[in-house]
Amino acid sequence: MREEYDIKNLNPRKNPYAVKTKRQVTININTDTIEYFKEMSSETGIPYQVLINLYLDECVKEKKKIQFV
């Protein structure tokens, strides 16, 4: 085993999944909305934050528009 490695030259290829990485944000969400996704989480076994992310991804893919009432 080497004592030192040149990390920059170890794997010069870029990560093909780097574009799909997530970024942490802080957002205020209504309590009722969080409870809704937590209920769905208990039914599906999928963490509620993942469910929220999946829903938002679906909105982006379908280019849903917000309807203000």
URKA-V106752 format. One record per run of one state. SS is the DSSP state (@ for helix, = for strand, . for the rest). FROM is the first residue (numbers start at 0). TO is the last residue. Records with the same first field share a line. If there is no record, write none. Layout:
# URKA-V106752
SS=FROM-TO, FROM-TO
This chain:
# URKA-V106752
.=0-5, 10-16, 20-29, 44-46, 61-68
@=6-9, 17-19, 30-43, 47-60
